[in-house]
């Protein structure tokens, strides 16, 4: 592990991509289908986790990838805020 690399990122890099995808899919589906405030808060919590990941990986992403991720993140936050209302 490099000196500047964080232990959490090293663990995430070693995670099984299929497991991570399925876990994320379950969280998204639960957040989208849970009505009201709880679903909105779950959606916003997922968005906060993705913001943290986006900030961490910003420097190594291509500009096109950055734009796409920002658009998807904006959509996720919008859905979360709409569920809160």
N, C-alpha and C positions, 0 to 999 in steps of 0.2 A: 504494500500500500504506500502511495506517495505521501510525503509529509503534509501536503496541503489538502489531501483527500479526507473527507469526513467519514467516520465509521458508519454512520447511517447510510451514506451514499454507497459505500463499499458493500453493505449488506443488500441494498436495493439492486445493485448491479449483479449480484450473485443469485438473485431470486429467480425462480422459474417463471418465464414470461406467461405461460399458459395459466398458471395459478394466479398471478397478479391480474391478468385480464379477467378471469372468471370472478375473482373477488371484487374487482372494480365494477363489473357488470351487475353483480348482486347488489352492491351498495347503490348504484344508480337506479336500478329497478325498484328497490325498496323506497328510495327517496322520491322517485317520480310517482309511485302508486300509493304512497302514504298521504292521506289527505291533510290539508290544513297546515298549521304551524310546524308540526313535527316534520312533515315532508319538506317544507321550505327550509327549515334549519338543517336537515340532513343534506339537502342540495347545496346550501351555502357552505356547510362544513367541507363537503367534497370540493367545492370551488376553492376554498381556502387552502386545502392540501395541494391542489393543482397549481395555485398561485405560488406556493412555496417551492414546488418542483420546477415551475417555469423560471422563477428568479434564479434558482440554483444552476439551471442548465442554459440560461440565456446566452452566455458567451460562446457556446459551442453549436448553437443552432443556426441554420441558414436563414436569411431574411424571409424567404417564402414560408418556411416552417413557423417562424415567429408570428407572421401575420395570421396564418391559419390557426395557430394555437390561441392567439388573442381573440380571434373571432369566436371560436368555440367556447372559450372561457367567458366571453361576454354573453353568449347565448345561455350558458349554464347559470350565470349570476342572474340574468333576466328571468329565467324560469323559477329560480329560487325566490326571488323577490315577488314574483307574481303569485306564487303559492302562499306567501306570507299574507298577502292582501286578501 
